[in-house]
Amino acid sequence: MKASVIIPTYYRQEDLAELFDSLLRQTVKPFEVIVVDDTPTDEIAVLCDIFKVQFAKKKIRLLYHKNQRKKSSSVARNIGVEMSSGDILMFFDSDVILFPDYIEKILEVFEKFPHAVGVQGLIVNFKRTKFYYIRQVIYRIFHFSHHVKDRCKLFEYPSLLTRIIPCEALSGANFAVKREIFNELRFDENLLGYAYMEDMLFSHLLYRKYPNKLFITPYAKCIHKVSQEGRGVKKELEKHKHTCRLYVLIKLFGLKGKLLYCWQNIGNLILLSFKRLLKNKNSSNRMMH
């Protein structure tokens, strides 16, 4: 199976260089790497020109495309699909770093489970912040999501993964699908800019059409840095994420999706109150000392 790598990016020159380095170190090389660029400047184009020789030495085609359509990671992914020619299409956010055998281990799942239509690797830099356990309780009640060992449902991601398991959605940071899937389904281009939850919308619709044919493997590991570059100003970003989340939930669940959106917002307000309370408590303690 030939693997095509598709990377949408908006700025993130340094992040993309690290992803390129990790692709060059793969034990099984991709057939081609396609970068679809929403960046208004030429910095990504220059970076690709620099790396093109290194990829050529590994017999990998590096293709660069400046997106002239709507600025959207969904649009960029669809353009990458149109440009690709591999059997398996692998999508990566530009702020991901792959372990050396990532591609090898993903392709092994497709070989082991011939009925699989989509496979994702495991993000290993999962951190438990000081709000983790409070967040878990609130998310379980209001978002119907939590982290559980060896389970990957909608809104869930495994806290610990010890074996290959089926899942109901795929993380947009790192997942792969069979090429023929795109004869039936594309990324929703109504989600613009940082197309928040585009991965959930695409992959859960895929799961509904092909139940029990999406998988996650603990053997294909990667780091997702969640770079803030290119995501926008915090207040604008939060507003944009709210808009995207409402759209995706309605697309997936109709009227129930709108009710779920409101229920989730109540949980988010409670979590924010906890954070402010803890922050004020810490400030008071520092003043006393």
JONOR-V607582 format. One record per pair of residues at least 12 apart in sequence whose ideal C-beta (glycine too) atoms are under 8 Angstrom apart, sorted by the first residue. I is the first residue (numbers start at 1). GAP is how many residues later the second one is. D is the distance in Angstrom with one decimal. If there is no record, write none. Layout:
i=I gap=GAP d=D
i=I gap=GAP d=D
This chain:
i=1 gap=85 d=7.8
i=1 gap=86 d=4.4
i=1 gap=87 d=5.3
i=1 gap=106 d=5.7
i=1 gap=109 d=6.4
i=1 gap=110 d=7.7
i=2 gap=29 d=3.9
i=2 gap=83 d=7.6
i=2 gap=84 d=4.3
i=2 gap=85 d=5.1
i=2 gap=86 d=7.2
i=3 gap=25 d=7.6
i=3 gap=27 d=4.5
i=3 gap=28 d=5.8
i=3 gap=83 d=5.3
i=3 gap=84 d=7.4
i=3 gap=85 d=4.8
i=3 gap=86 d=7.8
i=3 gap=87 d=5.6
i=3 gap=100 d=5.7
i=3 gap=103 d=7.8
i=3 gap=104 d=6.7
i=3 gap=173 d=7.4
i=4 gap=26 d=6.6
i=4 gap=27 d=5.9
i=4 gap=28 d=5.1
i=4 gap=29 d=7.9
i=4 gap=30 d=6.5
i=4 gap=76 d=8.0
i=4 gap=80 d=3.9
i=4 gap=81 d=6.5
i=4 gap=82 d=3.2
i=4 gap=84 d=7.2
i=4 gap=85 d=5.2
i=4 gap=86 d=6.8
i=4 gap=175 d=8.0
i=5 gap=18 d=6.5
i=5 gap=25 d=4.6
i=5 gap=27 d=7.0
i=5 gap=28 d=4.5
i=5 gap=29 d=6.7
i=5 gap=85 d=4.9
i=5 gap=87 d=6.5
i=6 gap=28 d=5.0
i=6 gap=30 d=7.1
i=6 gap=71 d=6.2
i=6 gap=74 d=3.4
i=6 gap=75 d=6.9
i=6 gap=78 d=6.3
i=6 gap=83 d=6.0
i=6 gap=84 d=6.9
i=6 gap=85 d=5.2
i=6 gap=86 d=7.5
i=7 gap=12 d=6.8
i=7 gap=26 d=7.0
i=7 gap=27 d=7.0
i=7 gap=28 d=5.0
i=7 gap=29 d=7.2
i=7 gap=73 d=7.5
i=7 gap=84 d=7.8
i=7 gap=85 d=5.3
i=7 gap=86 d=7.7
i=7 gap=87 d=5.5
i=8 gap=28 d=5.1
i=8 gap=30 d=7.0
i=8 gap=65 d=4.6
i=8 gap=68 d=3.4
i=8 gap=69 d=5.6
i=8 gap=72 d=6.9
i=8 gap=85 d=7.8
i=8 gap=86 d=7.2
i=9 gap=26 d=6.3
i=9 gap=27 d=7.4
i=9 gap=28 d=5.7
i=9 gap=29 d=7.0
i=9 gap=30 d=6.7
i=9 gap=35 d=5.9
i=9 gap=67 d=7.8
i=9 gap=85 d=3.9
i=9 gap=221 d=7.7
i=10 gap=27 d=7.8
i=10 gap=28 d=4.3
i=10 gap=29 d=5.7
i=10 gap=61 d=7.5
i=10 gap=63 d=7.5
i=10 gap=84 d=8.0
i=10 gap=184 d=7.5
i=10 gap=220 d=4.0
i=11 gap=28 d=5.2
i=11 gap=30 d=8.0
i=11 gap=32 d=7.4
i=11 gap=33 d=7.6
i=11 gap=218 d=5.3
i=11 gap=219 d=4.4
i=12 gap=82 d=4.6
i=12 gap=83 d=6.0
i=12 gap=215 d=5.8
i=12 gap=217 d=5.1
i=12 gap=218 d=5.6
i=13 gap=30 d=4.9
i=13 gap=31 d=6.3
i=13 gap=34 d=5.5
i=15 gap=79 d=5.3
i=15 gap=80 d=4.2
i=15 gap=210 d=6.6
i=15 gap=212 d=5.1
i=15 gap=214 d=7.1
i=16 gap=19 d=7.4
i=16 gap=28 d=6.7
i=16 gap=31 d=6.2
i=16 gap=78 d=4.7
i=17 gap=30 d=6.2
i=17 gap=34 d=7.5
i=18 gap=79 d=5.4
i=19 gap=73 d=6.4
i=19 gap=75 d=6.1
i=19 gap=76 d=7.6
i=19 gap=77 d=5.7
i=19 gap=78 d=6.4
i=19 gap=79 d=7.3
i=20 gap=13 d=7.7
i=20 gap=27 d=7.8
i=20 gap=31 d=5.0
i=20 gap=34 d=7.8
i=20 gap=35 d=7.8
i=22 gap=74 d=8.0
i=22 gap=75 d=5.0
i=22 gap=76 d=4.1
i=22 gap=77 d=7.7
i=22 gap=78 d=7.5
i=22 gap=80 d=7.7
i=23 gap=32 d=8.0
i=23 gap=37 d=7.6
i=23 gap=75 d=6.7
i=24 gap=30 d=6.0
i=24 gap=31 d=6.9
i=24 gap=34 d=6.0
i=24 gap=36 d=7.8
i=25 gap=75 d=5.0
i=26 gap=72 d=6.9
i=26 gap=74 d=6.2
i=26 gap=75 d=7.4
i=26 gap=76 d=6.7
i=26 gap=77 d=4.9
i=26 gap=78 d=7.1
i=27 gap=73 d=5.7
i=27 gap=74 d=4.8
i=27 gap=76 d=7.6
i=27 gap=77 d=4.8
i=28 gap=73 d=7.7
i=28 gap=75 d=4.9
i=28 gap=76 d=4.1
i=28 gap=79 d=6.3
i=29 gap=29 d=5.6
i=29 gap=30 d=7.1
i=29 gap=31 d=5.6
i=29 gap=74 d=7.5
i=30 gap=30 d=6.0
i=30 gap=56 d=7.4
i=30 gap=60 d=6.9
i=30 gap=73 d=6.2
i=31 gap=29 d=7.2
i=31 gap=30 d=7.2
i=31 gap=54 d=7.5
i=31 gap=55 d=5.0
i=32 gap=28 d=6.5
i=32 gap=29 d=4.1
i=32 gap=30 d=7.5
i=32 gap=31 d=6.3
i=32 gap=52 d=7.0
i=32 gap=53 d=6.9
i=32 gap=54 d=6.5
i=33 gap=22 d=6.4
i=33 gap=27 d=6.1
i=33 gap=28 d=7.1
i=33 gap=29 d=5.0
i=33 gap=30 d=7.1
i=34 gap=29 d=4.7
i=34 gap=31 d=7.0
i=34 gap=46 d=4.7
i=34 gap=49 d=5.2
i=34 gap=50 d=6.0
i=35 gap=13 d=5.7
i=35 gap=27 d=7.4
i=35 gap=28 d=7.1
i=35 gap=29 d=5.1
i=35 gap=30 d=7.0
i=36 gap=29 d=5.1
i=36 gap=31 d=5.5
i=36 gap=40 d=3.9
i=36 gap=41 d=7.4
i=36 gap=43 d=4.9
i=36 gap=44 d=5.0
i=36 gap=47 d=7.8
i=37 gap=27 d=6.8
i=37 gap=28 d=6.8
i=37 gap=29 d=5.3
i=37 gap=30 d=6.2
i=37 gap=39 d=7.8
i=38 gap=29 d=5.2
i=38 gap=33 d=4.7
i=38 gap=34 d=7.5
i=38 gap=35 d=7.5
i=38 gap=38 d=6.1
i=39 gap=191 d=8.0
i=44 gap=20 d=7.5
i=45 gap=19 d=5.9
i=45 gap=21 d=6.9
i=48 gap=14 d=6.1
i=48 gap=16 d=4.2
i=49 gap=15 d=7.9
i=63 gap=20 d=6.2
i=65 gap=14 d=6.2
i=65 gap=15 d=7.8
i=65 gap=18 d=6.3
i=67 gap=12 d=6.2
i=70 gap=119 d=6.7
i=70 gap=122 d=6.0
i=71 gap=121 d=6.7
i=71 gap=122 d=6.0
i=72 gap=117 d=6.2
i=72 gap=119 d=6.3
i=72 gap=120 d=4.5
i=72 gap=121 d=6.1
i=72 gap=123 d=5.4
i=73 gap=99 d=7.8
i=73 gap=118 d=7.9
i=73 gap=120 d=7.7
i=73 gap=121 d=6.4
i=73 gap=122 d=4.5
i=73 gap=125 d=6.4
i=74 gap=113 d=4.0
i=74 gap=114 d=5.7
i=74 gap=115 d=5.2
i=74 gap=116 d=7.9
i=74 gap=117 d=4.9
i=74 gap=118 d=7.8
i=74 gap=121 d=4.3
i=74 gap=124 d=4.8
i=75 gap=112 d=7.7
i=75 gap=114 d=5.1
i=77 gap=14 d=6.1
i=77 gap=110 d=4.7
i=77 gap=121 d=7.7
i=78 gap=108 d=5.2
i=78 gap=109 d=5.3
i=78 gap=111 d=6.6
i=81 gap=101 d=5.0
i=81 gap=105 d=7.2
i=84 gap=95 d=7.4
i=86 gap=93 d=6.6
i=87 gap=91 d=7.1
i=87 gap=92 d=5.6
i=88 gap=18 d=7.6
i=88 gap=19 d=6.7
i=88 gap=22 d=6.3
i=88 gap=88 d=5.3
i=88 gap=89 d=7.4
i=88 gap=90 d=6.3
i=88 gap=91 d=6.9
i=89 gap=87 d=6.5
i=89 gap=88 d=5.7
i=89 gap=89 d=7.7
i=89 gap=90 d=5.8
i=89 gap=93 d=7.4
i=90 gap=13 d=7.0
i=90 gap=16 d=6.9
i=90 gap=84 d=7.9
i=90 gap=85 d=7.5
i=90 gap=86 d=4.3
i=91 gap=81 d=6.7
i=91 gap=83 d=7.4
i=91 gap=84 d=5.7
i=91 gap=85 d=7.2
i=91 gap=86 d=7.9
i=92 gap=81 d=6.9
i=92 gap=82 d=5.6
i=93 gap=79 d=6.5
i=93 gap=80 d=4.5
i=93 gap=81 d=7.4
i=93 gap=131 d=6.8
i=94 gap=133 d=7.7
i=95 gap=78 d=8.0
i=95 gap=129 d=6.7
i=95 gap=130 d=4.5
i=95 gap=131 d=6.6
i=95 gap=132 d=3.8
i=95 gap=134 d=8.0
i=96 gap=77 d=5.5
i=96 gap=78 d=5.7
i=96 gap=126 d=5.4
i=96 gap=127 d=6.9
i=96 gap=128 d=5.4
i=96 gap=129 d=7.4
i=97 gap=125 d=6.4
i=97 gap=126 d=4.5
i=97 gap=128 d=7.1
i=98 gap=23 d=7.9
i=98 gap=76 d=7.7
i=98 gap=123 d=7.9
i=98 gap=124 d=4.9
i=99 gap=121 d=7.4
i=99 gap=122 d=4.2
i=99 gap=123 d=6.3
i=101 gap=118 d=7.7
i=101 gap=119 d=7.4
i=102 gap=19 d=5.8
i=102 gap=72 d=7.9
i=102 gap=118 d=4.7
i=102 gap=119 d=6.6
i=102 gap=120 d=5.9
i=103 gap=117 d=7.7
i=104 gap=116 d=7.9
i=105 gap=16 d=7.0
i=105 gap=112 d=6.0
i=105 gap=114 d=4.2
i=105 gap=115 d=3.7
i=106 gap=13 d=5.3
i=106 gap=15 d=6.2
i=106 gap=70 d=5.2
i=106 gap=111 d=7.0
i=106 gap=114 d=4.8
i=108 gap=109 d=7.9
i=108 gap=111 d=7.4
i=109 gap=55 d=6.1
i=109 gap=106 d=5.6
i=109 gap=108 d=5.1
i=109 gap=111 d=7.7
i=110 gap=66 d=7.7
i=110 gap=68 d=7.5
i=112 gap=52 d=7.6
i=113 gap=51 d=7.8
i=113 gap=102 d=6.4
i=115 gap=98 d=5.6
i=116 gap=62 d=7.8
i=116 gap=97 d=5.6
i=116 gap=98 d=7.4
i=116 gap=99 d=5.5
i=117 gap=60 d=6.2
i=117 gap=61 d=5.3
i=117 gap=64 d=5.7
i=117 gap=89 d=6.6
i=117 gap=93 d=4.9
i=117 gap=96 d=4.6
i=117 gap=97 d=6.8
i=118 gap=52 d=5.6
i=118 gap=57 d=6.2
i=118 gap=58 d=6.8
i=118 gap=59 d=4.4
i=118 gap=60 d=7.5
i=118 gap=63 d=7.4
i=118 gap=85 d=6.4
i=118 gap=88 d=6.1
i=118 gap=92 d=8.0
i=118 gap=95 d=7.1
i=118 gap=96 d=4.4
i=118 gap=97 d=7.3
i=119 gap=56 d=6.9
i=119 gap=57 d=5.2
i=119 gap=58 d=7.9
i=119 gap=95 d=7.4
i=119 gap=96 d=4.9
i=119 gap=97 d=7.3
i=119 gap=98 d=6.4
i=119 gap=101 d=7.8
i=120 gap=47 d=7.2
i=120 gap=50 d=4.6
i=120 gap=51 d=5.5
i=120 gap=54 d=5.9
i=120 gap=55 d=4.0
i=120 gap=56 d=7.3
i=120 gap=94 d=7.8
i=120 gap=95 d=7.5
i=120 gap=96 d=5.0
i=120 gap=97 d=7.6
i=120 gap=100 d=8.0
i=121 gap=53 d=5.1
i=121 gap=54 d=7.8
i=121 gap=95 d=7.5
i=121 gap=96 d=6.2
i=121 gap=98 d=8.0
i=121 gap=99 d=3.3
i=121 gap=100 d=6.2
i=121 gap=101 d=5.4
i=122 gap=36 d=7.7
i=122 gap=39 d=5.4
i=122 gap=94 d=6.6
i=122 gap=95 d=6.9
i=122 gap=96 d=5.0
i=122 gap=97 d=8.0
i=122 gap=98 d=6.7
i=122 gap=99 d=5.5
i=122 gap=100 d=7.4
i=123 gap=34 d=7.9
i=123 gap=48 d=6.8
i=123 gap=50 d=6.5
i=123 gap=51 d=6.9
i=123 gap=99 d=6.0
i=123 gap=100 d=7.1
i=123 gap=101 d=4.7
i=124 gap=97 d=5.0
i=124 gap=98 d=7.1
i=124 gap=99 d=6.4
i=125 gap=98 d=4.8
i=125 gap=99 d=6.6
i=125 gap=100 d=7.7
i=126 gap=33 d=7.3
i=130 gap=148 d=7.6
i=131 gap=140 d=7.3
i=131 gap=143 d=7.0
i=131 gap=144 d=6.2
i=131 gap=147 d=7.6
i=134 gap=137 d=6.9
i=134 gap=140 d=5.3
i=135 gap=136 d=6.1
i=138 gap=129 d=4.8
i=138 gap=132 d=5.8
i=138 gap=133 d=5.0
i=138 gap=136 d=7.9
i=139 gap=128 d=6.9
i=141 gap=126 d=6.5
i=142 gap=121 d=5.6
i=142 gap=122 d=5.4
i=142 gap=124 d=6.1
i=142 gap=125 d=2.5
i=142 gap=126 d=7.5
i=142 gap=128 d=7.6
i=143 gap=12 d=5.8
i=143 gap=121 d=5.4
i=143 gap=124 d=6.2
i=147 gap=12 d=3.5
i=149 gap=12 d=7.6
i=149 gap=13 d=7.3
i=150 gap=12 d=5.8
i=150 gap=13 d=6.5
i=150 gap=15 d=5.7
i=151 gap=14 d=7.2
i=152 gap=13 d=6.0
i=152 gap=14 d=7.4
i=152 gap=15 d=3.4
i=152 gap=16 d=6.9
i=152 gap=17 d=7.7
i=152 gap=64 d=5.1
i=153 gap=14 d=7.4
i=153 gap=15 d=5.2
i=154 gap=14 d=4.4
i=154 gap=15 d=5.3
i=154 gap=46 d=7.5
i=154 gap=50 d=5.9
i=154 gap=53 d=8.0
i=155 gap=14 d=7.8
i=157 gap=14 d=7.2
i=158 gap=58 d=7.1
i=161 gap=55 d=6.6
i=161 gap=56 d=7.9
i=161 gap=57 d=4.0
i=162 gap=56 d=6.3
i=163 gap=55 d=6.8
i=164 gap=51 d=5.7
i=164 gap=52 d=7.2
i=164 gap=53 d=4.7
i=164 gap=54 d=7.3
i=164 gap=55 d=7.6
i=165 gap=50 d=6.9
i=165 gap=51 d=6.0
i=166 gap=46 d=5.1
i=166 gap=47 d=7.7
i=166 gap=48 d=6.3
i=166 gap=49 d=5.8
i=166 gap=50 d=8.0
i=167 gap=40 d=7.8
i=167 gap=47 d=5.2
i=167 gap=48 d=6.5
i=167 gap=49 d=4.8
i=168 gap=36 d=6.3
i=168 gap=39 d=5.0
i=168 gap=46 d=7.0
i=169 gap=30 d=7.2
i=169 gap=31 d=5.1
i=169 gap=34 d=4.7
i=169 gap=35 d=4.8
i=169 gap=38 d=6.6
i=169 gap=45 d=7.5
i=170 gap=29 d=6.1
i=170 gap=32 d=7.9
i=170 gap=33 d=3.8
i=170 gap=36 d=7.9
i=170 gap=44 d=6.1
i=170 gap=46 d=7.9
i=171 gap=28 d=6.1
i=171 gap=53 d=8.0
i=172 gap=26 d=6.2
i=172 gap=27 d=2.9
i=173 gap=26 d=7.9
i=173 gap=49 d=7.5
i=173 gap=51 d=4.6
i=174 gap=46 d=8.0
i=174 gap=48 d=5.1
i=174 gap=50 d=7.2
i=175 gap=24 d=7.2
i=175 gap=28 d=7.0
i=177 gap=29 d=7.3
i=181 gap=25 d=6.6
i=184 gap=25 d=7.2
i=185 gap=17 d=6.8
i=185 gap=20 d=6.3
i=185 gap=21 d=6.1
i=185 gap=24 d=7.4
i=186 gap=16 d=7.9
i=187 gap=15 d=5.2
i=188 gap=13 d=5.6
i=188 gap=14 d=7.0
i=188 gap=63 d=7.2
i=190 gap=57 d=6.8
i=191 gap=53 d=5.7
i=191 gap=56 d=6.8
i=191 gap=57 d=7.6
i=193 gap=39 d=7.4
i=193 gap=47 d=6.5
i=194 gap=36 d=7.3
i=194 gap=37 d=5.5
i=194 gap=38 d=6.7
i=194 gap=43 d=7.2
i=194 gap=46 d=6.6
i=195 gap=49 d=6.7
i=196 gap=44 d=6.7
i=196 gap=45 d=4.6
i=196 gap=48 d=3.8
i=196 gap=49 d=6.7
i=196 gap=52 d=8.0
i=197 gap=47 d=5.4
i=197 gap=48 d=5.8
i=197 gap=51 d=4.3
i=198 gap=46 d=7.8
i=198 gap=50 d=7.8
i=200 gap=48 d=6.2
i=200 gap=52 d=7.8
i=201 gap=47 d=4.7
i=201 gap=50 d=5.9
i=201 gap=51 d=6.6
i=204 gap=48 d=6.1
i=205 gap=47 d=7.5
i=245 gap=16 d=6.4
i=245 gap=19 d=7.6
i=246 gap=12 d=7.1
i=246 gap=15 d=4.9
i=249 gap=12 d=5.0
